[in-house]
Amino acid sequence: MVAKRFLSLMLALTLIFAAVVLASCSKTSDSQTGGKTDTSGSSSSTGGSSEGAGSASGSGSDEKPVEIKYFGWNDEKSYLEPAIDAFNAQSSNIKVSYSFMVPDDYYVKVLTLLSSGNADFDVFSVNGIDKLNQYLQVGGLADLTPLIEKNNVDLSKYGPSMQTLKLNEKYYVLPYRSSSYAIFYNKDIFDNAGEPYPIDITWEEYAQIAKRLTSGSGDSKIWGGYIPDWLRAPIMTLQRGSNLLDDDLTPIIEWSEYLNRLYNIDMSHMSYAEMKLGKIDWIKIFESGKVAMLPNGEWTIAMLNADKEAGLHNINWDVAPLPVINKGDVVKSPGGVSTYMGVYSGSKNIEAAFELVESICGVQGEKILAEKGVLTAYVDDEIKEAFKKASGVTGTDALLNAETYPEAEPIPQMAAIYQAYEEEKELYLTGQQTIEEFAENFARKREEALKE
């Protein structure tokens, strides 16, 4: 299968780094109580016992706590750290240490460790259904179905998209974040230009507004909009009810040509080439006050709030619904449960590890995440209100009320298909091929992927 060939290629490319990766992970583990800043965190002191903890490690007060390790990426540290600390504070017989690393390197490192069978973490985060499929293919995920059934976990709290996580009639993860997209906008730029806020607009109106708000040059440059080079979801395509598996490529061509208009014709957005070559930090450029509109996911709220608390920006921002294709259309967004926690299949403490997963992905952990501005996978009225209050802005209903649908289909070849799309899109948006060549090359690569 193409996905397997892709994994083999990935492993071959990273083979020369494997020893460094394993050693690095070991060093991170050794320093998890040493107060690292942006790559690791210290576990909190343990507190009173938590309900059900005895099933994993016994209830005798003289027994040594079971030690488990969590591994994730540091964009999530601001909210996962306090959630894990809260678990530690309530558990007398399980102690969790944790570490985080830069997201760009996280996937390769986890894939390498899982494939080697030498991962030194028990619980880890999974970003998206395609990564879930790849980690599953290398045998890195424990089947959580028996523990979900044993503990009577109410999966209905995660909504209908939870069914996309049922693979081979089993569940290997629980979700803790949901995804939904919107426009994050700088109110001061709109106010200074006398432009109405971008509420209930079409994609055509979005392009026109972005062009009007683009001004200046060099250090005084103001971009009307910013769509990051890494944002892979073909939003307009998905809004039309199509996806990357559709035989009719018209919707994906439409979205690609629209991006080309923003980047290279209207020049209202930083070009794809400039973003790639400059390795631009999307959140930093928005926080600098140089971007009017940022179509992006719900994770932007937590990041903006964390950076504001750290004194890194003071911009005046809010949230508006994602643009629609035609006036009067229902607002649709890529989304649903999007980020998950799984247990390493080689863990010696799978039941204890699952207790952490259940806590973070359940009402206790999700309330803490919501209070940090995270759109959670587990939903009830209290958590929803906590999210709205924590955002600090008025437009969060744009994220809560959008009609969401999966960004990727739950098939093993999806990672290879998205890779093909990203490769051909980049060649088109950087002027190295025509739109016709983009469509032809993507269709060919997709067909090759689906055949194997």
C-alpha positions as CSV (number, residue, x, y, z in Angstrom):
1,M,0.0,0.0,0.0
2,V,1.1,3.6,-0.7
3,A,0.7,4.5,3.0
4,K,3.1,1.7,3.9
5,R,5.6,2.8,1.2
6,F,5.3,6.3,2.5
7,L,6.0,5.0,6.0
8,S,9.0,3.1,4.7
9,L,10.3,6.2,3.0
10,M,9.8,8.3,6.1
11,L,11.6,5.8,8.2
12,A,14.5,5.5,5.7
13,L,14.8,9.3,5.7
14,T,14.9,9.4,9.4
15,L,17.1,6.4,10.0
16,I,20.3,8.4,10.3
17,F,18.5,10.4,13.0
18,A,17.1,7.4,14.9
19,A,19.9,7.1,17.4
20,V,19.8,10.9,18.1
21,V,16.0,10.7,18.4
22,L,16.1,7.9,20.9
23,A,18.8,9.5,22.9
24,S,17.0,12.8,22.8
25,C,13.8,11.3,24.1
26,S,15.8,9.6,26.9
27,K,17.4,12.8,27.9
28,T,14.0,14.6,27.8
29,S,12.6,11.9,30.1
30,D,15.6,12.2,32.5
31,S,14.9,16.0,32.7
32,Q,11.2,15.9,33.1
33,T,11.4,17.1,36.7
34,G,14.2,19.5,36.0
35,G,12.2,22.5,35.0
36,K,12.8,22.7,31.2
37,T,11.1,25.7,29.6
38,D,9.6,25.0,26.1
39,T,10.5,21.4,25.6
40,S,9.4,19.7,28.8
41,G,7.5,20.2,32.0
42,S,7.7,19.1,35.6
43,S,5.1,16.8,37.1
44,S,3.2,18.2,40.1
45,S,3.2,16.7,43.5
46,T,0.7,13.9,44.1
47,G,-2.4,14.5,46.1
48,G,-5.5,12.7,47.3
49,S,-6.6,9.4,45.7
50,S,-8.9,9.5,42.6
51,E,-11.9,7.3,42.1
52,G,-11.0,4.1,40.3
53,A,-7.3,4.5,40.6
54,G,-6.9,1.4,42.7
55,S,-7.8,-0.7,39.7
56,A,-4.6,0.2,38.1
57,S,-2.1,0.2,40.9
58,G,-3.7,-1.0,44.1
59,S,-5.1,1.0,46.9
60,G,-2.6,0.4,49.7
61,S,-1.2,3.7,50.9
62,D,2.2,2.2,51.4
63,E,2.5,1.1,47.7
64,K,4.8,3.1,45.4
65,P,2.8,5.1,42.8
66,V,2.7,3.8,39.2
67,E,4.8,6.2,37.1
68,I,3.6,7.0,33.6
69,K,4.9,9.4,31.0
70,Y,3.0,11.7,28.6
71,F,4.5,13.1,25.4
72,G,3.1,15.9,23.3
73,W,3.9,19.1,21.3
74,N,4.5,22.4,23.0
75,D,1.7,24.4,21.4
76,E,-0.5,22.5,23.8
77,K,1.6,22.9,26.9
78,S,-0.4,25.9,28.3
79,Y,-3.5,23.8,28.8
80,L,-2.4,20.2,29.0
81,E,0.1,21.0,31.7
82,P,-2.5,22.2,34.3
83,A,-4.8,19.4,33.3
84,I,-2.2,16.8,34.0
85,D,-1.2,18.6,37.2
86,A,-4.8,18.4,38.3
87,F,-4.8,14.6,37.7
88,N,-1.6,14.2,39.7
89,A,-3.1,16.3,42.6
90,Q,-6.0,13.9,42.9
91,S,-4.2,10.6,42.4
92,S,-2.2,9.0,45.2
93,N,-1.2,5.9,43.2
94,I,-0.4,7.2,39.7
95,K,2.2,9.9,39.0
96,V,2.5,11.4,35.6
97,S,5.6,13.1,34.2
98,Y,5.4,14.9,30.9
99,S,7.4,16.5,28.1
100,F,6.7,18.6,25.0
101,M,8.6,19.3,21.9
102,V,8.2,21.5,18.8
103,P,5.3,20.4,16.6
104,D,7.3,20.4,13.4
105,D,9.4,17.5,14.6
106,Y,6.8,15.7,16.8
107,Y,5.3,13.4,14.1
108,V,8.6,12.1,12.8
109,K,9.9,11.5,16.3
110,V,6.8,9.6,17.5
111,L,6.6,7.6,14.3
112,T,10.2,6.6,14.6
113,L,9.9,5.6,18.3
114,L,6.7,3.6,17.8
115,S,8.2,1.8,14.8
116,S,11.3,0.9,16.7
117,G,9.2,-0.5,19.6
118,N,11.3,1.5,22.0
119,A,9.1,4.4,22.9
120,D,9.7,5.5,26.5
121,F,6.3,7.2,26.9
122,D,3.0,5.7,27.9
123,V,0.5,8.2,26.7
124,F,0.9,10.5,23.7
125,S,-1.2,12.9,21.6
126,V,-2.3,12.2,18.0
127,N,-3.2,15.1,15.6
128,G,-5.7,14.0,13.0
129,I,-7.2,10.8,11.5
130,D,-4.3,10.3,9.1
131,K,-1.7,10.3,11.8
132,L,-3.9,7.9,13.8
133,N,-4.0,5.5,10.9
134,Q,-0.2,5.7,10.5
135,Y,0.6,5.1,14.2
136,L,-1.9,2.2,14.1
137,Q,-0.2,0.7,11.0
138,V,3.2,0.4,12.9
139,G,1.5,-1.2,15.8
140,G,2.0,1.7,18.2
141,L,-1.5,2.0,19.7
142,A,-3.1,-0.1,22.4
143,D,-6.7,-1.1,21.9
144,L,-8.7,0.9,24.4
145,T,-12.1,-0.7,23.6
146,P,-12.1,-3.1,26.6
147,L,-11.2,-0.2,29.0
148,I,-13.8,2.1,27.5
149,E,-16.4,-0.6,28.0
150,K,-15.2,-1.5,31.5
151,N,-15.3,2.1,32.7
152,N,-18.6,2.8,31.0
153,V,-17.2,5.8,29.1
154,D,-20.1,7.8,27.5
155,L,-18.9,8.2,24.0
156,S,-22.0,10.2,23.0
157,K,-20.6,13.2,24.8
158,Y,-18.1,13.5,21.9
159,G,-20.8,13.9,19.2
160,P,-21.4,12.0,16.0
161,S,-17.8,12.5,14.6
162,M,-16.6,10.1,17.3
163,Q,-17.6,7.3,15.0
164,T,-14.8,8.3,12.6
165,L,-12.4,7.1,15.3
166,K,-13.7,3.5,15.2
167,L,-11.2,1.6,13.2
168,N,-11.3,-2.1,12.7
169,E,-14.4,-2.0,15.1
170,K,-12.1,-0.8,17.8
171,Y,-11.2,2.5,19.6
172,Y,-7.5,3.3,20.0
173,V,-7.9,6.9,21.2
174,L,-10.2,9.3,23.0
175,P,-10.5,12.8,21.7
176,Y,-9.8,15.9,23.8
177,R,-10.1,18.7,21.2
178,S,-12.6,19.5,18.5
179,S,-11.8,21.6,15.5
180,S,-13.7,24.4,13.9
181,Y,-12.5,27.2,11.6
182,A,-13.4,30.9,11.6
183,I,-11.9,34.3,10.7
184,F,-9.7,35.9,13.4
185,Y,-9.5,39.6,12.7
186,N,-7.7,42.7,13.9
187,K,-10.5,45.1,14.9
188,D,-8.1,48.1,14.9
189,I,-7.1,47.6,11.3
190,F,-10.8,47.5,10.3
191,D,-11.7,50.5,12.5
192,N,-8.8,52.6,11.1
193,A,-9.9,51.9,7.6
194,G,-13.6,52.5,8.3
195,E,-14.3,48.9,7.1
196,P,-17.2,46.9,8.6
197,Y,-16.1,43.8,10.5
198,P,-16.1,40.7,8.3
199,I,-19.3,39.2,9.7
200,D,-21.4,36.9,7.4
201,I,-19.4,37.4,4.3
202,T,-18.8,35.3,1.1
203,W,-15.3,34.2,-0.1
204,E,-15.6,36.7,-2.9
205,E,-16.3,39.5,-0.3
206,Y,-13.4,38.2,1.8
207,A,-11.0,38.6,-1.2
208,Q,-12.3,42.1,-1.9
209,I,-12.0,43.2,1.7
210,A,-8.5,41.7,2.0
211,K,-7.4,43.7,-1.1
212,R,-8.8,47.0,0.3
213,L,-7.0,46.5,3.6
214,T,-3.6,45.7,2.2
215,S,-1.3,48.6,2.3
216,G,2.3,49.8,2.9
217,S,5.6,48.0,2.3
218,G,8.5,46.7,4.2
219,D,8.2,47.1,8.0
220,S,5.0,49.1,7.6
221,K,3.3,46.4,5.4
222,I,-0.3,45.5,6.4
223,W,-1.7,42.3,4.9
224,G,-5.4,42.1,4.3
225,G,-5.3,38.4,5.1
226,Y,-3.0,35.5,5.9
227,I,-3.7,31.9,5.0
228,P,-0.7,29.9,6.3
229,D,1.2,27.6,3.9
230,W,0.7,24.7,6.3
231,L,-3.1,25.0,6.4
232,R,-3.9,22.0,4.2
233,A,-7.7,21.9,4.4
234,P,-9.2,22.8,1.0
235,I,-12.0,24.8,2.8
236,M,-14.1,25.9,-0.1
237,T,-13.9,22.3,-1.6
238,L,-15.1,20.8,1.6
239,Q,-17.9,23.4,1.9
240,R,-19.2,22.2,-1.5
241,G,-19.5,18.7,-0.1
242,S,-16.4,17.5,-2.0
243,N,-13.1,16.2,-0.8
244,L,-9.7,15.0,-2.1
245,L,-11.2,11.6,-3.0
246,D,-13.8,13.1,-5.4
247,D,-13.5,12.0,-9.0
248,D,-14.6,15.5,-10.1
249,L,-11.6,17.7,-9.4
250,T,-13.5,21.0,-10.2
251,P,-13.9,21.9,-6.5
252,I,-10.3,21.4,-5.6
253,I,-9.2,23.3,-8.7
254,E,-11.6,26.2,-7.7
255,W,-10.0,26.4,-4.2
256,S,-6.4,26.3,-5.6
257,E,-7.2,29.0,-8.1
258,Y,-8.7,31.1,-5.3
259,L,-5.5,30.8,-3.2
260,N,-3.5,31.8,-6.2
261,R,-5.6,34.9,-6.6
262,L,-5.0,35.9,-2.9
263,Y,-1.3,35.1,-3.0
264,N,-0.1,36.0,-6.4
265,I,-2.7,38.2,-8.3
266,D,-4.4,40.4,-5.7
267,M,-1.2,40.1,-3.5
268,S,-3.4,40.7,-0.4
269,H,-1.8,37.7,1.4
270,M,1.8,37.0,1.9
271,S,2.7,34.6,-1.0
272,Y,3.1,30.9,-0.5
273,A,6.8,31.2,-1.6
274,E,7.6,33.9,0.9
275,M,5.9,32.0,3.7
276,K,7.9,28.9,2.9
277,L,11.3,30.5,2.3
278,G,10.9,32.8,5.3
279,K,9.6,30.2,7.6
280,I,7.1,32.8,8.8
281,D,5.5,32.2,12.2
282,W,1.8,32.7,11.5
283,I,0.7,33.5,15.0
284,K,3.5,36.0,15.5
285,I,2.8,38.0,12.4
286,F,-0.9,38.2,13.4
287,E,0.1,39.3,16.9
288,S,2.4,41.9,15.4
289,G,-0.7,43.8,14.2
290,K,0.3,43.4,10.5
291,V,-2.6,41.1,9.4
292,A,-6.3,42.1,9.2
293,M,-7.9,38.6,8.7
294,L,-6.6,35.2,9.6
295,P,-8.8,32.2,8.6
296,N,-7.7,29.5,11.0
297,G,-8.8,26.9,13.6
298,E,-10.1,27.2,17.1
299,W,-6.6,26.5,18.5
300,T,-5.8,30.2,17.7
301,I,-7.8,31.4,20.7
302,A,-5.7,29.5,23.3
303,M,-2.5,30.6,21.6
304,L,-3.5,34.2,21.4
305,N,-4.6,34.2,25.1
306,A,-1.4,32.4,26.3
307,D,0.8,34.9,24.4
308,K,-1.1,37.8,25.7
309,E,-0.7,36.5,29.3
310,A,3.0,36.3,28.6
311,G,3.1,39.9,27.5
312,L,3.9,39.0,23.8
313,H,1.1,41.1,22.2
314,N,-1.8,43.4,23.0
315,I,-3.8,43.4,19.7
316,N,-7.5,44.0,19.7
317,W,-9.0,41.0,18.0
318,D,-12.3,39.0,17.6
319,V,-13.8,36.1,15.8
320,A,-16.2,36.0,12.8
321,P,-17.8,33.1,11.0
322,L,-15.9,31.4,8.2
323,P,-16.9,32.8,4.8
324,V,-19.4,31.0,2.7
325,I,-19.6,30.4,-1.1
326,N,-23.0,32.1,-1.6
327,K,-25.0,34.5,0.4
328,G,-27.4,32.7,2.7
329,D,-25.4,29.5,2.8
330,V,-25.1,27.7,6.1
331,V,-21.7,28.2,7.6
332,K,-19.7,25.0,7.1
333,S,-16.3,24.3,8.5
334,P,-13.7,21.4,8.5
335,G,-13.9,20.1,12.0
336,G,-15.3,17.6,14.5
337,V,-13.1,15.7,17.0
338,S,-9.6,16.4,15.8
339,T,-6.9,15.7,18.4
340,Y,-6.7,12.6,20.5
341,M,-4.8,10.8,23.2
342,G,-3.7,7.2,22.9
343,V,-1.7,4.7,24.9
344,Y,1.5,3.2,23.6
345,S,1.0,-0.5,22.9
346,G,4.3,-1.4,24.6
347,S,3.4,0.4,27.8
348,K,3.8,-1.7,31.0
349,N,1.0,0.2,32.6
350,I,-1.8,0.4,30.1
351,E,-4.6,0.6,32.7
352,A,-2.9,3.4,34.6
353,A,-2.2,5.2,31.3
354,F,-5.8,4.9,30.4
355,E,-6.9,6.6,33.6
356,L,-4.9,9.7,32.5
357,V,-6.5,9.5,29.1
358,E,-10.0,9.2,30.5
359,S,-9.3,12.1,32.9
360,I,-8.0,14.5,30.3
361,C,-10.6,13.6,27.8
362,G,-13.5,13.6,30.3
363,V,-15.3,16.3,32.2
364,Q,-12.5,17.1,34.7
365,G,-9.8,17.7,32.1
366,E,-12.0,19.2,29.4
367,K,-13.2,21.9,31.8
368,I,-9.7,22.9,32.5
369,L,-9.0,23.0,28.7
370,A,-12.1,25.0,28.1
371,E,-11.1,27.5,30.7
372,K,-7.9,28.0,28.7
373,G,-9.9,28.8,25.5
374,V,-9.7,25.3,24.0
375,L,-12.7,24.0,21.9
376,T,-13.1,20.6,23.6
377,A,-14.2,17.3,22.2
378,Y,-16.3,16.5,25.3
379,V,-19.2,18.9,25.4
380,D,-21.8,19.9,28.0
381,D,-23.3,23.3,28.8
382,E,-20.8,24.1,31.6
383,I,-17.8,23.4,29.4
384,K,-19.3,25.4,26.5
385,E,-19.8,28.4,28.8
386,A,-16.3,28.1,30.2
387,F,-14.9,28.2,26.6
388,K,-16.9,31.3,25.7
389,K,-15.9,33.1,28.9
390,A,-12.2,32.1,28.5
391,S,-11.9,33.4,24.9
392,G,-12.3,37.0,26.1
393,V,-14.0,38.0,22.9
394,T,-17.6,38.1,21.7
395,G,-17.6,36.1,18.5
396,T,-16.9,32.6,19.7
397,D,-20.4,31.4,18.6
398,A,-18.8,31.4,15.1
399,L,-16.8,28.4,16.2
400,L,-19.6,26.7,18.2
401,N,-22.4,27.1,15.7
402,A,-20.6,26.1,12.5
403,E,-21.7,22.9,10.8
404,T,-18.6,20.7,10.9
405,Y,-17.5,17.8,8.8
406,P,-14.3,15.7,8.6
407,E,-11.2,17.2,7.0
408,A,-9.9,13.8,6.0
409,E,-11.5,10.4,5.3
410,P,-10.6,7.5,7.6
411,I,-8.7,5.4,5.1
412,P,-5.0,4.3,5.4
413,Q,-4.1,6.0,2.0
414,M,-5.3,9.5,3.2
415,A,-1.8,10.6,4.4
416,A,-0.3,9.8,1.0
417,I,-3.1,11.5,-0.8
418,Y,-2.8,14.7,1.3
419,Q,1.0,14.6,0.7
420,A,0.4,14.4,-3.1
421,Y,-2.1,17.3,-2.9
422,E,0.4,19.4,-0.8
423,E,3.3,18.7,-3.2
424,E,1.3,19.6,-6.4
425,K,-0.4,22.6,-4.7
426,E,3.0,24.1,-3.8
427,L,4.3,23.7,-7.3
428,Y,1.3,25.5,-8.7
429,L,1.2,28.3,-6.1
430,T,4.9,29.0,-6.6
431,G,4.6,29.2,-10.4
432,Q,6.3,26.0,-11.2
433,Q,3.3,24.4,-13.0
434,T,-0.1,25.4,-14.4
435,I,-3.4,24.6,-12.9
436,E,-3.9,21.9,-15.6
437,E,-0.7,20.3,-14.6
438,F,-1.6,20.5,-10.9
439,A,-4.9,18.6,-11.6
440,E,-3.3,16.0,-13.9
441,N,-0.4,15.3,-11.5
442,F,-2.5,15.1,-8.4
443,A,-5.0,12.8,-10.1
444,R,-2.2,10.5,-11.2
445,K,-0.6,10.3,-7.8
446,R,-4.0,9.8,-6.1
447,E,-4.8,6.9,-8.4
448,E,-1.5,5.3,-7.6
449,A,-2.1,5.7,-3.9
450,L,-5.6,4.2,-4.1
451,K,-4.5,1.2,-6.1
452,E,-2.1,-0.2,-3.5
